[in-house]
Amino acid sequence: MRSLWDDSEAKARGKDALSLRVYTSRLIGREPSLVLQGGGNTSVKTRGADLFGETTDLLYVKGSGWDLAGIEPAGFAPLRLEAVRRMAELPSVTDSRMVAMLKSLSIDPDAPAPSVEAILHAVIPSAFVDHTHADAVVTITNTPDGMHRIGEIYGDRIFIVPYVMPGFELAREVYEMTRDVDWAELEGIILMNHGVFTFGDDARSSYERMIQIVSEAEDYLDTHAPLETSSIDAEEARAADVLRLARARRAVSLAAGGTVFARFDPTASSFASRPDAPELVSRGPLTPDHVIRTKRVAWVMDDDVEESVGRFTAAYREYFERNTDGALTCLDPAPRWALWPGRGVVVFGRSQGELNAVNDIVAHTLPAIERAEQLGGWQALPEDAIFDVEYWELEQAKLSRAPRAAELAGRVALVTGAASGIGHACVEAFLARGASVVALDRNDAVTSMFDEARVAAFACDVTDATAVEFAIESAIRRYGGLDAVVSNAGVFTESARIAEISGEVWRKSMSVNLDAHRIVLQKTIPFLESGIDPAVVMVGSKNVPAPGKGAAAYSVAKAGLTQLARVAALELAASGIRVNVLHPNDVFDTAIWTPEVLAARAKEYGMDVESYRRRNLLRVEVTSADVAALAVALTGRLFAKTTGAQIPVDGGNDRVV
């Protein structure tokens, strides 16, 4: 690991202590192997004015909820230094009480809640203090003779602290252990199974001490436990059984009591092919704080995913009962990641953010396990220590404050014709309700229209079964399953009376407006059968119940689509899949309503264009957003007991009513 310090960048930040604290905090935050997923914290001791304008000694410590990679001055809580330091002398304080006390010592009522490590930062006398959960250091500590190895690497330059639960207990322990320590002789503190503290009188020295200490650990690992290169064909691993992945995601969702996403990672195929991999992932996490996101152990998938998830949840409840004091609330027992033997790993999360967090942690954990095995064996903390962090009073308190999830959170919806009109509006409506979306359109522009974090967009001609299958399977590997389909892609062929319709126009309408919907339905049914509250919405047309002259090719195809949906509702009900049809009319902000088409249709009815736009009973204009709102609603709770329905979205039509 190399220092990222740059004199010009540092100078641009400013010369005051807090500005430099922000700068080196960001440098640390750039290194995931130091502070994965918001881990770690930093502080600086300086003097400043309190609310009364009086100068006092302050401790600016990273605030809760801020990530070091993008932290700003507002992300640090300014605390009265001496009062925080004196808290270490208290004989006993609960962590929830400690948090309240620390907040009361802030000179800024709008500042974030200070880090739970604030007291420890205050105990260390240096002006700048950095704390990380460096992968390399923790890997070495997670071995049978980890303390000896740490001593071998660093000698007397480092003060070693056996594992202690983070929070007040840790601060108190370090305070007691270092009463007679000559801090000038130390470069840092290593907390066994936890992380590293470094410190210095200026920002650069504290930061570069961290880099040096971690680099020495990396060098030790490179010498004594080099990582082996993978010999597994990643392409072969990527061709995993996507239907099993969808089943696994459903089983975990049911165990969690709420819908989750799942993501398959084939890059871990080498680790997953180790004969001892199932046992290794059952020993515990890299650092105890990871348990909040990953649970203590991984789920080992087998062919019967439903039964093996059941075994995992039963084991989790037994773990809870072994360690609870009787006053705790059991968390959901579902796994957060799985080893797929011979294939790779699968991670689970209720949001894309959770999914990314678990994925990052697992990606750092597996190499650590492999290297620790070479150093004598991967050895995580005992389960009671992990349990104490997972059921920390501060974490339990969050349960009652957790925001209510959006209605479609965790759900995955596929929308065809997503680049414009009703399809584009459906994507936006699904996103607004918390879902992630698979967006298909033959227009290449669809791939850059939406937020890539929540939309998997594919340039795909839905009349091409192979292209549809590829897009769906790619999306399943990313999200883990499929719960809703809005089959919307369509084309309004040129107006012509039956006597004048060309074979080319007829075939085009049947291909896009009917055959493509059959293809999408066929390719998605196997995944919808493993979906959560699965639903299909077919976008038909008013022309089904009330056809118009000159639109035979379009009307017949949409009528066939409607009949396809009716039969699908009959056939798929046993699998819990609902199938409904929307019949929009005169939705003029769609691609099929070009000015030429609109003018031709208005002429067909002997009307001017403006009158044609509002030729419904309510005299209102129907928009793509109106249709999308109902389409998305049909996939949700409101219509959970509705299937086989045909619903107009047309402002009222006297020929239908």
WOPEWO-V711033 format. One record per residue. OMEGA is omega in degrees with one decimal (999 if undefined). Layout:
omega=OMEGA
omega=OMEGA
This chain:
omega=-178.0
omega=177.7
omega=177.6
omega=-179.1
omega=177.6
omega=-175.2
omega=-177.6
omega=177.4
omega=-179.6
omega=-179.7
omega=179.9
omega=179.5
omega=-178.5
omega=-175.8
omega=-176.8
omega=-172.7
omega=-177.2
omega=178.4
omega=177.7
omega=175.6
omega=177.1
omega=-176.8
omega=-177.3
omega=173.9
omega=178.4
omega=176.8
omega=177.4
omega=-177.9
omega=177.9
omega=-175.1
omega=179.8
omega=-179.4
omega=174.3
omega=-172.7
omega=-177.8
omega=174.2
omega=174.5
omega=179.5
omega=178.3
omega=177.9
omega=-177.6
omega=178.2
omega=172.8
omega=177.1
omega=-178.4
omega=177.7
omega=-179.5
omega=-177.1
omega=176.0
omega=-176.9
omega=-178.1
omega=179.9
omega=179.8
omega=-178.7
omega=-177.5
omega=176.8
omega=-176.2
omega=170.9
omega=173.9
omega=-176.2
omega=-178.9
omega=179.9
omega=177.9
omega=178.2
omega=178.7
omega=177.1
omega=-177.8
omega=-176.3
omega=-177.8
omega=-173.9
omega=176.8
omega=177.6
omega=-179.9
omega=180.0
omega=179.0
omega=177.9
omega=179.7
omega=-176.3
omega=175.3
omega=-169.6
omega=-173.8
omega=179.6
omega=178.0
omega=180.0
omega=-178.9
omega=177.8
omega=179.4
omega=-179.1
omega=179.4
omega=-176.8
omega=-177.7
omega=176.7
omega=174.2
omega=-177.2
omega=178.0
omega=176.5
omega=178.4
omega=-179.7
omega=179.3
omega=179.7
omega=179.6
omega=179.4
omega=-179.5
omega=-179.0
omega=177.9
omega=177.0
omega=-179.4
omega=-177.8
omega=-179.9
omega=-178.4
omega=177.8
omega=175.2
omega=-177.0
omega=177.1
omega=177.5
omega=177.0
omega=-174.0
omega=-178.1
omega=178.4
omega=176.2
omega=-179.3
omega=-178.8
omega=178.9
omega=-169.4
omega=-176.1
omega=-177.8
omega=-177.3
omega=179.1
omega=178.2
omega=178.9
omega=178.3
omega=174.4
omega=-172.0
omega=-178.5
omega=-173.6
omega=-178.9
omega=-178.0
omega=176.5
omega=-179.0
omega=-179.6
omega=-178.4
omega=176.5
omega=-175.8
omega=179.5
omega=-176.3
omega=-178.4
omega=177.8
omega=-179.3
omega=177.7
omega=177.2
omega=179.2
omega=-177.9
omega=-167.8
omega=-178.7
omega=-175.1
omega=-179.6
omega=-174.2
omega=174.8
omega=-175.9
omega=179.8
omega=175.1
omega=-175.2
omega=173.9
omega=178.3
omega=177.2
omega=179.7
omega=-175.5
omega=-177.6
omega=179.3
omega=179.9
omega=179.2
omega=-178.8
omega=179.4
omega=177.7
omega=-179.0
omega=-175.8
omega=-173.4
omega=-179.2
omega=-175.4
omega=-177.7
omega=172.4
omega=-174.5
omega=-179.7
omega=-179.6
omega=-175.3
omega=174.7
omega=-178.8
omega=176.6
omega=172.3
omega=176.9
omega=-176.2
omega=178.9
omega=-174.1
omega=-176.7
omega=-171.1
omega=167.5
omega=167.9
omega=-174.8
omega=179.0
omega=-178.9
omega=175.1
omega=-173.2
omega=-175.8
omega=-176.8
omega=178.9
omega=179.4
omega=-175.6
omega=170.5
omega=177.4
omega=-179.1
omega=-179.1
omega=-178.6
omega=-179.6
omega=178.8
omega=178.3
omega=176.7
omega=177.8
omega=178.0
omega=179.2
omega=179.4
omega=179.4
omega=-179.6
omega=-172.0
omega=-177.5
omega=-178.4
omega=178.0
omega=177.9
omega=179.1
omega=-177.3
omega=175.8
omega=-178.2
omega=178.3
omega=-177.0
omega=179.7
omega=177.7
omega=178.9
omega=-177.7
omega=-179.3
omega=-178.9
omega=179.9
omega=-175.6
omega=176.8
omega=177.0
omega=176.7
omega=179.1
omega=177.5
omega=179.5
omega=180.0
omega=178.2
omega=-178.6
omega=179.5
omega=178.1
omega=179.7
omega=178.8
omega=-178.0
omega=-177.8
omega=179.6
omega=-174.5
omega=176.8
omega=168.7
omega=174.3
omega=179.1
omega=179.1
omega=178.8
omega=-179.1
omega=-178.2
omega=177.6
omega=-174.7
omega=179.2
omega=177.4
omega=-176.9
omega=180.0
omega=175.6
omega=178.0
omega=-177.5
omega=-176.8
omega=179.9
omega=179.6
omega=-178.0
omega=-176.9
omega=178.1
omega=-177.7
omega=-179.7
omega=-175.1
omega=179.5
omega=173.3
omega=-174.0
omega=-178.4
omega=178.1
omega=-176.0
omega=179.9
omega=-177.9
omega=-169.2
omega=-166.0
omega=-174.3
omega=-176.5
omega=178.1
omega=170.6
omega=176.0
omega=-177.4
omega=168.2
omega=-174.7
omega=179.7
omega=-172.4
omega=-178.5
omega=-178.6
omega=-177.7
omega=172.3
omega=176.7
omega=177.7
omega=-179.8
omega=-177.4
omega=177.2
omega=178.8
omega=179.1
omega=179.7
omega=176.7
omega=176.4
omega=178.6
omega=-177.5
omega=178.9
omega=-170.1
omega=-177.3
omega=174.8
omega=179.1
omega=-177.2
omega=-175.5
omega=175.5
omega=-178.9
omega=175.6
omega=178.0
omega=-171.4
omega=-174.9
omega=177.6
omega=176.9
omega=172.5
omega=-175.5
omega=168.0
omega=175.3
omega=-172.6
omega=179.3
omega=-175.1
omega=-175.1
omega=177.1
omega=175.3
omega=177.5
omega=-175.9
omega=177.8
omega=-179.4
omega=177.4
omega=177.3
omega=176.9
omega=177.3
omega=-180.0
omega=179.7
omega=-178.6
omega=-179.7
omega=179.8
omega=179.8
omega=-178.4
omega=-179.6
omega=180.0
omega=177.6
omega=-176.6
omega=-174.1
omega=175.9
omega=178.2
omega=178.1
omega=-177.2
omega=-178.7
omega=177.5
omega=176.9
omega=178.5
omega=-179.7
omega=177.1
omega=175.7
omega=176.1
omega=-175.4
omega=176.3
omega=177.3
omega=176.7
omega=-171.9
omega=-179.1
omega=177.3
omega=177.2
omega=179.4
omega=-178.5
omega=178.4
omega=-179.5
omega=-178.2
omega=175.0
omega=-178.4
omega=179.0
omega=177.9
omega=178.1
omega=-179.4
omega=-178.8
omega=-175.1
omega=-178.2
omega=-178.5
omega=-176.6
omega=-179.9
omega=178.7
omega=-177.6
omega=174.7
omega=-173.0
omega=-175.7
omega=179.1
omega=179.8
omega=-178.3
omega=179.4
omega=-178.0
omega=174.8
omega=-179.8
omega=175.0
omega=-175.1
omega=-168.5
omega=-174.3
omega=-177.0
omega=171.8
omega=-176.1
omega=-179.9
omega=178.8
omega=179.1
omega=177.5
omega=177.6
omega=-179.3
omega=-179.4
omega=176.5
omega=179.5
omega=-179.0
omega=179.9
omega=171.8
omega=-178.2
omega=165.6
omega=-167.7
omega=168.4
omega=-174.0
omega=179.9
omega=174.5
omega=178.4
omega=177.4
omega=-178.7
omega=-177.2
omega=-178.3
omega=-175.6
omega=-179.3
omega=-175.7
omega=-168.3
omega=176.9
omega=-176.3
omega=-179.5
omega=-175.1
omega=-179.8
omega=171.9
omega=-173.9
omega=-178.3
omega=169.6
omega=-167.9
omega=173.5
omega=-173.3
omega=172.1
omega=-179.3
omega=-175.2
omega=-179.4
omega=179.6
omega=178.4
omega=-179.9
omega=179.1
omega=-178.6
omega=-178.3
omega=-178.5
omega=176.2
omega=179.4
omega=179.2
omega=178.7
omega=-179.4
omega=-174.7
omega=175.1
omega=-177.9
omega=-178.6
omega=-175.2
omega=-175.8
omega=176.5
omega=169.1
omega=-177.5
omega=-166.3
omega=-172.9
omega=-179.0
omega=177.9
omega=176.4
omega=-177.3
omega=-175.4
omega=-178.3
omega=177.1
omega=174.9
omega=-173.6
omega=-178.1
omega=-173.9
omega=-177.2
omega=177.1
omega=177.0
omega=-179.2
omega=179.1
omega=-180.0
omega=-177.9
omega=179.0
omega=-180.0
omega=179.5
omega=-178.1
omega=-175.4
omega=-171.9
omega=179.7
omega=-175.4
omega=-178.0
omega=179.0
omega=175.2
omega=179.0
omega=-179.0
omega=-179.9
omega=-179.6
omega=-176.0
omega=-177.7
omega=-177.6
omega=-178.4
omega=-179.3
omega=175.6
omega=178.3
omega=175.1
omega=-178.8
omega=177.4
omega=-176.3
omega=-171.3
omega=-177.8
omega=176.0
omega=174.2
omega=175.4
omega=178.7
omega=-179.1
omega=-178.1
omega=172.3
omega=-178.5
omega=176.3
omega=178.4
omega=-176.6
omega=-177.4
omega=179.6
omega=178.3
omega=175.5
omega=-177.5
omega=-176.0
omega=-177.5
omega=179.4
omega=-175.0
omega=-179.2
omega=179.1
omega=179.9
omega=175.6
omega=176.1
omega=177.2
omega=179.5
omega=178.5
omega=175.3
omega=-179.5
omega=180.0
omega=178.4
omega=178.3
omega=178.3
omega=178.1
omega=-173.7
omega=-171.2
omega=-178.4
omega=-179.7
omega=177.5
omega=179.1
omega=-178.5
omega=178.4
omega=179.7
omega=-180.0
omega=-176.5
omega=171.2
omega=177.1
omega=177.1
omega=174.4
omega=174.4
omega=174.5
omega=-165.4
omega=177.6
omega=176.5
omega=-174.6
omega=-176.0
omega=-179.6
omega=173.4
omega=177.5
omega=-178.9
omega=179.4
omega=-179.1
omega=-179.7
omega=-179.1
omega=-179.0
omega=177.6
omega=179.2
omega=-179.9
omega=-178.6
omega=178.0
omega=-176.6
omega=170.3
omega=-172.7
omega=-176.8
omega=177.5
omega=-179.9
omega=-178.3
omega=-173.9
omega=-175.5
omega=176.3
omega=-175.2
omega=-178.3
omega=-178.1
omega=178.7
omega=175.1
omega=178.9
omega=-177.1
omega=176.1
omega=-179.7
omega=177.7
omega=-180.0
omega=-178.7
omega=-179.4
omega=179.8
omega=178.8
omega=-179.3
omega=177.7
omega=179.6
omega=178.3
omega=-174.6
omega=-174.0
omega=-174.9
omega=-178.5
omega=-176.6
omega=-178.3
omega=-179.4
omega=173.3
omega=-179.4
omega=-177.4
omega=171.8
omega=-171.3
omega=177.2
omega=171.0
omega=-168.0
omega=-177.7
omega=-178.6
omega=-178.7
omega=-174.8
omega=178.1
omega=178.9
omega=-177.8
omega=999
